[in-house]
Amino acid sequence: MFDCIVVGAGPAGATAAYHLAKLGRSVLVLEKAALPRYKPCGGGVSPAIAKWFDFDFTPVINNTITKVQYTWKMGDPMETELNMKEPMWMVKRDEFDNYLIEQAQQKGARAKDNTEVKAISPNKGGWQVNTSDGIYEASYLIAADGGRSLLTQLLGLKPRQEFLGATLEVKTAVPADKQKTAYFDFGTLKNGYIWNFPKADGYSLSAGCMRGKTKPDELKKHLTDYAKAFGIDLANSRYSDYSLSLWTENQPLHANRAVIAGEAAGILDPLSGEGIRPSIFTGMKAAEAIDRAIAGDGQALANYTQVIAQEWGSDMVLASRLAGLFYQFPKIAYKFGVKRPTAAQVMAKILCGELRYGDITDYAMQRLKKSLIPGMGN
């Protein structure tokens, strides 16, 4: 009988396991894939996550970005140096996620991969978890099993709205003048954008549709065409598309002796699609809530829902408002929003966790609305 079973070994689940084990709680992480497992993802990580851990991430930082370039349909570029103390990190998700799990194990957490959860049922004082490798029991559950979360459904919580994302990973030589620059292209993809992150041995190109529906074939074509226009040799490449659980509204994130975290909780940024940092944040807060519940706090799990709504959801409301204008009038938004040196710095600081949308939304909304007065076309 464990204090807590965590389902899913991604950033949210691994973080929750790490902090619970550090607090002296017995934890079991169940992961259906073999570890380390491949995860299609751009792999941009804010260095702001470091403050939530007491170990060094250097072993899994594949590259560090010091410059960003924004373009409109591959032209009209705006390039700016990141003037932040800590620029953006690039990671490979198999290495990064596995490193987090290893840190949790060093604190005493147990992890079982190749173990798929089939069903859950309440028992005396906790949960019985039926898996492909036997039955496990725990007093509490953390569902961190991704965007199409089975656990969220089994717990009777509302399924998250799905959007479409894709990643094209390419192993190739990266020219020296491109190794430290992250590229963001707007206008090519309707209701979304393309981002291109250089790694030590190639590129991770990703695309996300933040509004409406896009067919997977169309997304693949856009991403492939972008890569060719960028001059990337696709001879050694791997393409994947997947669902994105963007934040749409505050929802209950707790049930009877259980909480949900990470993409299962639908917490991805609706403007940028950022997911790793908010996933880690929810994993940390989930661990705190479970620890308090074990200690006898009857409101700890309900408070977890409130904490995420206040400390993340409140900012995502503003991100959603900006996204509504940005993706409705992308060319104007690019001209009057993105393509300005100060705006480029602001956007980079939001991606790196140094600014919140609450710090800039009023000004950005006023500027975009004023730009729309002469003509509403895009």
C-alpha positions in Angstrom: 0.0 0.0 0.0 1.6 3.2 -1.2 0.8 6.7 0.0 0.3 7.7 -3.6 0.4 6.2 -7.1 1.3 8.5 -9.9 0.1 7.5 -13.4 2.4 8.9 -16.1 6.1 9.6 -16.1 6.1 12.8 -18.0 7.2 16.2 -16.4 4.1 16.5 -14.2 4.2 12.9 -12.9 7.9 12.8 -12.4 7.9 16.1 -10.6 5.0 15.0 -8.3 6.9 11.8 -7.5 10.1 13.7 -6.8 8.5 16.1 -4.3 6.4 13.5 -2.6 9.3 11.2 -2.1 11.4 14.1 -0.9 8.7 14.7 1.7 9.1 11.2 2.9 5.9 9.7 1.3 5.9 6.3 -0.4 5.3 6.8 -4.2 4.9 4.5 -7.1 5.0 5.8 -10.7 3.3 3.8 -13.4 4.2 4.4 -17.0 2.8 2.4 -19.9 5.8 2.9 -22.2 9.3 1.7 -21.7 11.6 4.2 -20.1 13.3 6.3 -21.4 10.4 6.8 -23.8 10.2 8.9 -26.9 8.0 12.0 -26.7 7.5 14.3 -29.8 8.0 17.8 -28.5 9.9 21.0 -29.5 11.7 20.7 -26.2 12.0 24.3 -25.2 12.1 24.7 -21.4 12.1 27.8 -19.3 15.1 27.9 -16.8 12.5 29.2 -14.3 11.8 25.5 -13.5 15.1 25.3 -11.7 13.8 27.1 -8.6 11.4 24.2 -8.0 14.1 21.6 -7.6 17.4 21.2 -5.7 19.4 19.5 -8.4 21.3 20.6 -11.5 19.7 20.2 -14.9 23.0 20.6 -16.8 23.2 16.9 -17.7 20.1 17.2 -19.9 20.4 20.7 -21.4 21.0 19.8 -25.0 21.4 23.4 -26.2 20.9 26.9 -24.9 19.1 29.6 -26.9 20.4 33.2 -26.8 18.5 34.7 -29.7 15.1 34.5 -31.3 13.9 35.2 -34.8 10.3 35.9 -35.8 9.1 35.8 -39.4 5.8 36.3 -41.3 5.4 33.5 -43.8 9.2 32.9 -43.8 9.9 36.6 -44.6 9.8 40.0 -42.9 12.1 38.9 -40.1 12.6 40.3 -36.6 15.6 39.1 -34.7 16.6 39.9 -31.2 19.1 38.9 -28.6 17.7 37.5 -25.3 18.8 40.0 -22.7 17.8 37.7 -19.8 20.1 36.3 -17.2 19.0 32.7 -18.1 18.1 32.2 -21.8 15.9 29.3 -23.0 17.0 25.7 -22.6 16.6 23.0 -25.3 16.1 19.4 -24.2 15.2 16.1 -25.6 12.1 14.8 -23.9 13.3 11.2 -23.5 16.4 12.3 -21.7 14.7 15.1 -19.8 11.7 13.2 -18.5 13.9 10.1 -17.6 16.3 12.4 -15.7 13.4 13.7 -13.6 12.3 10.1 -12.9 15.8 9.2 -11.9 15.9 12.1 -9.4 12.6 10.9 -7.9 14.0 7.4 -7.6 17.0 8.8 -5.8 14.6 10.3 -3.2 12.9 6.9 -2.7 10.1 6.8 -5.3 9.6 3.6 -7.2 8.9 3.5 -11.0 7.5 0.7 -13.1 7.5 1.2 -16.9 5.8 -1.1 -19.5 2.9 -1.0 -17.1 -0.5 0.2 -18.5 -3.3 1.1 -16.2 -6.5 -0.7 -17.2 -8.9 0.3 -14.4 -9.2 1.9 -11.0 -11.6 1.3 -8.2 -12.0 2.8 -4.7 -11.2 0.5 -1.8 -11.0 1.0 2.0 -9.2 4.3 2.4 -7.8 4.6 -1.1 -7.5 3.1 -4.6 -6.9 -0.2 -6.3 -5.2 0.2 -9.6 -5.4 -2.7 -12.0 -2.6 -2.7 -14.6 -1.1 -4.9 -17.3 1.4 -6.1 -14.7 -0.8 -6.7 -11.6 -2.7 -4.8 -9.0 -1.4 -1.9 -6.9 -2.9 0.0 -4.0 -2.5 3.5 -2.7 -4.2 6.0 -0.5 -4.2 8.7 -3.2 -3.8 9.0 -6.9 -2.2 11.6 -9.2 -3.4 11.3 -12.8 -0.6 12.7 -15.0 -1.2 10.5 -18.1 -1.3 13.1 -20.8 -3.8 14.9 -23.0 -6.0 11.9 -23.7 -6.1 11.0 -20.1 -7.8 7.7 -19.3 -7.6 8.5 -15.6 -9.5 11.7 -16.0 -12.3 9.8 -17.6 -12.2 7.0 -15.0 -12.4 9.7 -12.2 -15.5 11.2 -13.8 -13.9 14.5 -14.6 -14.7 16.5 -17.8 -12.5 15.5 -20.8 -10.3 18.3 -22.1 -10.8 19.9 -25.5 -8.3 18.7 -28.0 -6.3 20.8 -30.5 -3.7 19.5 -33.0 0.0 19.7 -32.7 2.9 18.1 -34.6 6.7 17.7 -34.4 9.2 17.0 -37.1 12.5 15.8 -35.6 15.5 16.0 -37.9 19.0 14.7 -37.3 21.4 16.8 -39.3 24.3 19.2 -38.9 23.2 22.6 -37.6 25.3 25.5 -39.0 27.2 27.5 -36.4 25.2 30.7 -37.1 21.9 28.9 -36.4 22.8 26.9 -33.3 21.8 29.5 -30.7 18.7 30.9 -32.4 15.0 29.8 -31.9 12.8 30.5 -34.9 9.1 31.3 -34.8 7.0 31.7 -38.0 3.6 33.2 -38.1 1.1 33.4 -41.0 2.1 30.1 -42.7 -0.2 28.1 -40.4 -3.7 29.4 -39.9 -4.8 29.7 -36.2 -1.4 28.8 -35.0 2.3 29.0 -35.7 5.5 27.0 -36.4 8.5 27.0 -34.1 12.0 25.6 -35.0 14.4 24.7 -32.2 18.0 23.8 -32.9 19.5 20.9 -30.9 23.1 19.7 -30.7 22.5 17.1 -33.5 19.6 18.6 -35.5 16.3 20.4 -35.3 13.0 20.0 -33.6 10.3 21.7 -35.7 6.8 21.9 -34.3 3.5 23.3 -35.2 0.4 24.0 -33.2 -3.2 24.9 -34.1 -4.4 27.0 -31.2 -7.9 27.7 -32.6 -10.4 25.7 -34.7 -9.6 22.5 -36.5 -6.9 21.5 -38.9 -6.5 18.2 -40.7 -3.3 16.2 -39.8 -2.3 16.0 -43.5 -2.5 19.7 -43.8 -0.4 20.2 -40.7 2.2 17.8 -42.0 2.4 19.6 -45.3 2.9 23.0 -43.7 5.6 21.7 -41.4 7.4 19.8 -44.2 7.2 22.8 -46.6 8.6 25.0 -43.8 11.5 22.7 -43.2 12.4 22.6 -46.9 12.2 26.4 -47.2 14.5 26.7 -44.2 17.0 24.5 -46.1 16.8 21.4 -43.8 17.6 18.0 -45.2 14.8 15.7 -44.2 16.6 12.5 -45.1 16.9 11.5 -41.4 13.6 12.8 -40.0 10.7 11.6 -37.8 7.2 13.1 -38.0 4.5 12.8 -35.3 1.2 14.5 -34.7 -0.7 14.5 -31.4 -3.4 16.2 -29.5 -2.8 19.4 -27.5 -4.7 20.0 -24.3 -4.7 23.8 -24.3 -6.2 25.7 -21.3 -9.8 26.7 -22.2 -11.4 27.3 -18.8 -10.9 26.6 -15.1 -12.2 23.1 -14.3 -12.2 20.8 -11.3 -8.8 19.1 -11.0 -9.6 16.9 -8.0 -11.9 14.0 -7.3 -12.2 11.5 -4.4 -8.7 11.1 -3.1 -7.2 12.0 -6.5 -5.9 15.0 -8.5 -5.0 15.5 -12.1 -1.8 17.3 -13.3 0.0 18.2 -16.4 -1.6 18.0 -19.9 -4.3 15.7 -18.4 -5.4 18.9 -16.6 -5.6 20.9 -19.8 -3.0 23.5 -18.8 -1.1 24.3 -22.0 -0.8 28.0 -22.8 -3.5 28.8 -25.4 -1.4 31.5 -27.1 2.1 29.9 -27.2 1.3 26.2 -26.6 3.9 26.1 -23.8 3.5 22.9 -21.8 6.6 21.7 -19.9 6.8 24.5 -17.4 3.1 24.5 -16.4 3.1 20.7 -16.3 6.0 20.8 -13.8 4.2 23.5 -11.8 1.0 21.4 -11.5 3.1 18.3 -10.6 4.7 20.2 -7.7 1.4 21.6 -6.5 -0.2 18.2 -6.8 2.5 16.7 -4.5 2.0 19.5 -2.0 -1.8 18.8 -2.0 -1.4 15.0 -1.5 1.1 15.6 1.3 -1.3 17.8 3.1 -4.2 15.4 2.6 -2.1 12.6 4.0 -1.4 14.8 7.0 -5.1 15.2 7.6 -6.1 18.4 5.7 -9.6 17.6 4.4 -9.6 20.6 2.0 -6.2 20.0 0.5 -7.3 18.5 -2.8 -10.1 21.1 -3.3 -7.5 23.7 -2.6 -5.3 22.3 -5.3 -7.9 23.1 -7.9 -8.2 26.6 -6.5 -4.4 27.1 -6.5 -4.0 26.1 -10.1 -6.9 28.3 -11.1 -5.5 31.3 -9.2 -1.8 30.9 -10.0 -2.0 29.6 -13.5 -5.6 29.8 -14.8 -5.9 33.5 -14.1 -3.0 34.2 -16.4 -4.4 31.8 -19.0 -7.6 33.8 -19.1 -5.5 36.7 -20.3 -3.5 34.5 -22.7 -6.7 33.3 -24.2 -7.9 36.9 -24.8 -4.7 37.7 -26.5 -4.9 34.5 -28.6 -8.4 35.4 -29.7 -7.2 38.7 -31.3 -3.8 37.4 -32.4 -5.1 34.4 -34.4 -8.1 36.3 -35.8 -5.9 39.1 -37.2 -2.4 37.5 -37.4 -0.9 39.8 -39.9 -1.8 42.9 -37.9 -0.8 41.2 -34.7 2.6 40.4 -36.3 3.2 43.9 -37.6 2.1 45.9 -34.5 2.8 43.2 -31.8 5.5 40.8 -32.6 7.7 42.8 -35.0 8.9 45.3 -32.5 12.1 44.9 -30.6 10.5 45.4 -27.2 7.6 43.1 -28.1 10.0 40.4 -29.1 11.8 40.7 -25.8 8.5 40.5 -23.9 7.3 37.4 -25.8 10.6 35.7 -25.1 10.4 36.6 -21.4 6.9 35.1 -21.2 8.2 31.9 -22.9 11.0 31.9 -20.4 8.8 32.5 -17.4 10.2 35.9 -16.5 6.9 37.7 -17.2 3.3 36.9 -16.8 0.5 37.8 -19.2 -1.0 39.9 -16.4 2.1 42.2 -16.7 1.5 43.0 -20.4 -2.1 42.2 -21.5 -3.8 45.6 -21.0 -1.1 47.3 -23.1 -1.0 44.6 -25.7 -4.8 44.5 -26.1 -5.0 48.3 -26.5 -2.3 48.3 -29.1 -3.8 45.5 -31.1 -7.3 47.1 -31.0 -6.0 50.5 -32.1 -4.3 48.8 -35.0 -7.6 47.3 -36.1 -9.5 50.6 -36.4 -8.3 51.5 -39.9 -9.1 48.1 -41.3 -10.1 44.8 -39.9 -8.6 42.6 -42.7 -5.7 40.3 -42.1 
